[in-house]
Amino acid sequence: MPRPLSATIHTAALANNLAVARKHAPKSKIWAVVKANAYGHGLARAFPGLRATDGFGLLDLEEAAKLRELGWAGPILLLEGFFRPTDIDVIDRYSLTTAVHCDEQLRMLEMARLSKPVNIQLKMNSGMNRLGYTPERYRAAWERARACQGVGQITLMTHFSDADSERGIAYQLESFERGAEGIAGARSLANSAATLWHPAAHFDWVRPGIILYGASPSGVTADIAGIGLRPAMTLSSELIAVQSVDKGHTIGYGSTYTAGKQMKIGVVACGYADGYSRIAPEGTPVIVDGIRTKLVGRVSMDMLTVDLTPCPTAGVGSRVELWGANLPIDDVAQACGTIGYELMCAVAQRVPVRAE
């Protein structure tokens, strides 16, 4: 019998979260972002819950081809664009839309032999300072793209760095409008945070990612309270052992936790080889038999240990929720000093995954 650890992907939650995104940007079309194998949920498993979208955004050509194999005939956007001339052959074959963020990509498109023009999203660096043309160079890039016979529709695109924080988006919106002044075309600006909290950035397309999976763009659970998002992944396991630990005795590698009293400790079949964060500290929330308790001791490769004081009737076989419907992944991530995105994407291949 396999270990009792598993991840469950909730198809109805994905559909619900897409509807929440659409409710917040009712006049915009939606690129449902499914990069990183749908944020660790599995592209094929996530597809049924998100197929009411207007388009999908991702990075990998193989994932784009897989979406076509799954039956998706609508738009697919390569968010980082392409990297070599042979990639354009795949873009042409599968009728993909691609981001263009540098002269090298434009040069490859100018030299490409295509069966039909490629729709592009011309990316502006409005302040993130990763990819894209500066506002000062944007019009020249747009004119060059417009003159290229291999380019079809041109959408104007940028990405926000602070839509989920106090700084906000005003400074980037100003840069974008300055660089795009007088340029016609659809606009695609809003990420998850801007979709929820900055209607001024919605325009023609929005690009929600993390909210489709039920987590907060800011990493703070309270920031999405009342919005109606539902966790799309539950990581669950069971207690595989129970130990009685005397006062003064230690638990786990490095003896990082010392019992301040006699305690009952539960051993959970989940560790960092399964994708649970090794640096999760004492106090990281865990649910046992429906009761919220905490991690004690260091996370090891295959196991972690929890305090059973709040749940004295728990025993071998008791259900454990590491995150999911009853324990927001953002609460776990915040305890670990990271964000829910990382935990979702880190779930290891050895963890059985099922969709419901």
Secondary structure, DSSP 8 states (H G I E B T S, - for coil): ---S-EEEE-HHHHHHHHHHHHHHSTTSEEEEE-HHHHHTT-HHHHHHHHTTSSEEEES-HHHHHHHHHTT--S-EEETT--SSHHHHHHHHHHT-EEEE-SHHHHHHHHH---SS-EEEEEEB-SSS-SSSB-HHHHHHHHHHHHH-TTEEEEEEE---SSTTSTT-SHHHHHHHHHHTTT--S-EEEE-HHHHHH-GGG-SSEE---GGGGT--TTS-GGGGTTT----SEEEEEEEEEEEEE-TT-EESGGG-EE-SS-EEEEEES--GGGT--TT--TT-EEEETTEEEEEES---SS-EEEE-TT-TT--TT-EEEEESSSS-HHHHHHHHTS-HHHHHHH--TTS-EEE-
